[in-house]
Amino acid sequence: MSKEAVKKAVETVGGQVALAAACNVKYQAVQRWIRSGCPAERVLCVEKATGGAVSRHELRPDLYPLEESAA
């Protein structure tokens, strides 16, 4: 789990309160994400809230690995 990606998402949407509102959680939850990483059930919401600026792979590379190109 990438804590840096959560920080990037917070900056992208304009703060913890804005990200919390976009994901329908309390801002304290976002504070936990900053410390511990984004939970699996919130990854897609965060990606959508940032308009794709923070990808699901950045948030949870363990769940969303990069696709290998068929070369």
PyMOL CGO cylinders between C-alpha atoms (Angstrom):
from pymol import cmd
from pymol.cgo import CYLINDER

trace = [
    CYLINDER, 0.00, 0.00, 0.00, 1.35, 3.38, -0.94, 0.3, 1, 1, 1, 1, 1, 1,
    CYLINDER, 1.35, 3.38, -0.94, 1.03, 6.10, 1.65, 0.3, 1, 1, 1, 1, 1, 1,
    CYLINDER, 1.03, 6.10, 1.65, 2.64, 8.53, -0.78, 0.3, 1, 1, 1, 1, 1, 1,
    CYLINDER, 2.64, 8.53, -0.78, -0.15, 7.90, -3.26, 0.3, 1, 1, 1, 1, 1, 1,
    CYLINDER, -0.15, 7.90, -3.26, -2.74, 8.77, -0.60, 0.3, 1, 1, 1, 1, 1, 1,
    CYLINDER, -2.74, 8.77, -0.60, -0.88, 12.01, 0.14, 0.3, 1, 1, 1, 1, 1, 1,
    CYLINDER, -0.88, 12.01, 0.14, -0.86, 12.79, -3.58, 0.3, 1, 1, 1, 1, 1, 1,
    CYLINDER, -0.86, 12.79, -3.58, -4.61, 12.13, -3.74, 0.3, 1, 1, 1, 1, 1, 1,
    CYLINDER, -4.61, 12.13, -3.74, -5.24, 14.47, -0.80, 0.3, 1, 1, 1, 1, 1, 1,
    CYLINDER, -5.24, 14.47, -0.80, -3.25, 17.22, -2.51, 0.3, 1, 1, 1, 1, 1, 1,
    CYLINDER, -3.25, 17.22, -2.51, -4.98, 16.60, -5.84, 0.3, 1, 1, 1, 1, 1, 1,
    CYLINDER, -4.98, 16.60, -5.84, -8.53, 16.94, -4.51, 0.3, 1, 1, 1, 1, 1, 1,
    CYLINDER, -8.53, 16.94, -4.51, -7.77, 19.84, -2.19, 0.3, 1, 1, 1, 1, 1, 1,
    CYLINDER, -7.77, 19.84, -2.19, -7.40, 18.33, 1.25, 0.3, 1, 1, 1, 1, 1, 1,
    CYLINDER, -7.40, 18.33, 1.25, -8.43, 15.54, 3.57, 0.3, 1, 1, 1, 1, 1, 1,
    CYLINDER, -8.43, 15.54, 3.57, -11.96, 16.84, 4.02, 0.3, 1, 1, 1, 1, 1, 1,
    CYLINDER, -11.96, 16.84, 4.02, -12.53, 17.00, 0.26, 0.3, 1, 1, 1, 1, 1, 1,
    CYLINDER, -12.53, 17.00, 0.26, -11.25, 13.47, -0.26, 0.3, 1, 1, 1, 1, 1, 1,
    CYLINDER, -11.25, 13.47, -0.26, -13.34, 12.21, 2.64, 0.3, 1, 1, 1, 1, 1, 1,
    CYLINDER, -13.34, 12.21, 2.64, -16.46, 13.82, 1.17, 0.3, 1, 1, 1, 1, 1, 1,
    CYLINDER, -16.46, 13.82, 1.17, -15.75, 12.35, -2.26, 0.3, 1, 1, 1, 1, 1, 1,
    CYLINDER, -15.75, 12.35, -2.26, -15.42, 8.87, -0.76, 0.3, 1, 1, 1, 1, 1, 1,
    CYLINDER, -15.42, 8.87, -0.76, -18.29, 9.28, 1.70, 0.3, 1, 1, 1, 1, 1, 1,
    CYLINDER, -18.29, 9.28, 1.70, -16.12, 8.72, 4.78, 0.3, 1, 1, 1, 1, 1, 1,
    CYLINDER, -16.12, 8.72, 4.78, -15.08, 10.87, 7.74, 0.3, 1, 1, 1, 1, 1, 1,
    CYLINDER, -15.08, 10.87, 7.74, -11.86, 12.83, 7.41, 0.3, 1, 1, 1, 1, 1, 1,
    CYLINDER, -11.86, 12.83, 7.41, -10.39, 10.74, 10.23, 0.3, 1, 1, 1, 1, 1, 1,
    CYLINDER, -10.39, 10.74, 10.23, -10.55, 7.77, 7.86, 0.3, 1, 1, 1, 1, 1, 1,
    CYLINDER, -10.55, 7.77, 7.86, -8.42, 9.67, 5.37, 0.3, 1, 1, 1, 1, 1, 1,
    CYLINDER, -8.42, 9.67, 5.37, -5.95, 10.43, 8.16, 0.3, 1, 1, 1, 1, 1, 1,
    CYLINDER, -5.95, 10.43, 8.16, -5.69, 6.67, 8.80, 0.3, 1, 1, 1, 1, 1, 1,
    CYLINDER, -5.69, 6.67, 8.80, -5.11, 6.08, 5.08, 0.3, 1, 1, 1, 1, 1, 1,
    CYLINDER, -5.11, 6.08, 5.08, -2.20, 8.53, 5.18, 0.3, 1, 1, 1, 1, 1, 1,
    CYLINDER, -2.20, 8.53, 5.18, -0.64, 6.51, 8.01, 0.3, 1, 1, 1, 1, 1, 1,
    CYLINDER, -0.64, 6.51, 8.01, -1.53, 3.01, 6.85, 0.3, 1, 1, 1, 1, 1, 1,
    CYLINDER, -1.53, 3.01, 6.85, -2.42, 3.15, 3.15, 0.3, 1, 1, 1, 1, 1, 1,
    CYLINDER, -2.42, 3.15, 3.15, -5.71, 3.05, 1.31, 0.3, 1, 1, 1, 1, 1, 1,
    CYLINDER, -5.71, 3.05, 1.31, -8.00, 0.11, 2.09, 0.3, 1, 1, 1, 1, 1, 1,
    CYLINDER, -8.00, 0.11, 2.09, -8.96, -2.09, -0.85, 0.3, 1, 1, 1, 1, 1, 1,
    CYLINDER, -8.96, -2.09, -0.85, -12.62, -1.10, -0.74, 0.3, 1, 1, 1, 1, 1, 1,
    CYLINDER, -12.62, -1.10, -0.74, -11.78, 2.61, -1.22, 0.3, 1, 1, 1, 1, 1, 1,
    CYLINDER, -11.78, 2.61, -1.22, -9.20, 2.42, -4.01, 0.3, 1, 1, 1, 1, 1, 1,
    CYLINDER, -9.20, 2.42, -4.01, -11.61, 2.94, -6.90, 0.3, 1, 1, 1, 1, 1, 1,
    CYLINDER, -11.61, 2.94, -6.90, -13.32, 5.84, -5.13, 0.3, 1, 1, 1, 1, 1, 1,
    CYLINDER, -13.32, 5.84, -5.13, -10.00, 7.60, -4.57, 0.3, 1, 1, 1, 1, 1, 1,
    CYLINDER, -10.00, 7.60, -4.57, -9.00, 7.03, -8.19, 0.3, 1, 1, 1, 1, 1, 1,
    CYLINDER, -9.00, 7.03, -8.19, -12.31, 8.52, -9.36, 0.3, 1, 1, 1, 1, 1, 1,
    CYLINDER, -12.31, 8.52, -9.36, -12.09, 11.47, -6.94, 0.3, 1, 1, 1, 1, 1, 1,
    CYLINDER, -12.09, 11.47, -6.94, -8.70, 12.41, -8.37, 0.3, 1, 1, 1, 1, 1, 1,
    CYLINDER, -8.70, 12.41, -8.37, -9.91, 12.10, -11.93, 0.3, 1, 1, 1, 1, 1, 1,
    CYLINDER, -9.91, 12.10, -11.93, -7.36, 9.36, -12.49, 0.3, 1, 1, 1, 1, 1, 1,
    CYLINDER, -7.36, 9.36, -12.49, -4.43, 11.51, -11.39, 0.3, 1, 1, 1, 1, 1, 1,
    CYLINDER, -4.43, 11.51, -11.39, -3.77, 8.86, -8.74, 0.3, 1, 1, 1, 1, 1, 1,
    CYLINDER, -3.77, 8.86, -8.74, -4.20, 5.41, -10.23, 0.3, 1, 1, 1, 1, 1, 1,
    CYLINDER, -4.20, 5.41, -10.23, -5.40, 2.26, -8.53, 0.3, 1, 1, 1, 1, 1, 1,
    CYLINDER, -5.40, 2.26, -8.53, -1.95, 0.81, -9.21, 0.3, 1, 1, 1, 1, 1, 1,
    CYLINDER, -1.95, 0.81, -9.21, -0.30, 3.65, -7.30, 0.3, 1, 1, 1, 1, 1, 1,
    CYLINDER, -0.30, 3.65, -7.30, -2.66, 3.15, -4.37, 0.3, 1, 1, 1, 1, 1, 1,
    CYLINDER, -2.66, 3.15, -4.37, -2.55, -0.65, -4.20, 0.3, 1, 1, 1, 1, 1, 1,
    CYLINDER, -2.55, -0.65, -4.20, 0.05, -2.23, -6.47, 0.3, 1, 1, 1, 1, 1, 1,
    CYLINDER, 0.05, -2.23, -6.47, -0.54, -5.51, -4.61, 0.3, 1, 1, 1, 1, 1, 1,
    CYLINDER, -0.54, -5.51, -4.61, -4.12, -5.63, -5.94, 0.3, 1, 1, 1, 1, 1, 1,
    CYLINDER, -4.12, -5.63, -5.94, -3.70, -3.76, -9.24, 0.3, 1, 1, 1, 1, 1, 1,
    CYLINDER, -3.70, -3.76, -9.24, -0.35, -4.66, -10.82, 0.3, 1, 1, 1, 1, 1, 1,
    CYLINDER, -0.35, -4.66, -10.82, 0.69, -3.02, -14.05, 0.3, 1, 1, 1, 1, 1, 1,
    CYLINDER, 0.69, -3.02, -14.05, -0.36, -4.92, -17.11, 0.3, 1, 1, 1, 1, 1, 1,
    CYLINDER, -0.36, -4.92, -17.11, 2.52, -6.57, -18.92, 0.3, 1, 1, 1, 1, 1, 1,
    CYLINDER, 2.52, -6.57, -18.92, 2.71, -5.47, -22.53, 0.3, 1, 1, 1, 1, 1, 1,
    CYLINDER, 2.71, -5.47, -22.53, 2.36, -8.31, -25.01, 0.3, 1, 1, 1, 1, 1, 1,
    CYLINDER, 2.36, -8.31, -25.01, 5.66, -7.81, -26.80, 0.3, 1, 1, 1, 1, 1, 1,
]
cmd.load_cgo(trace, "trace")
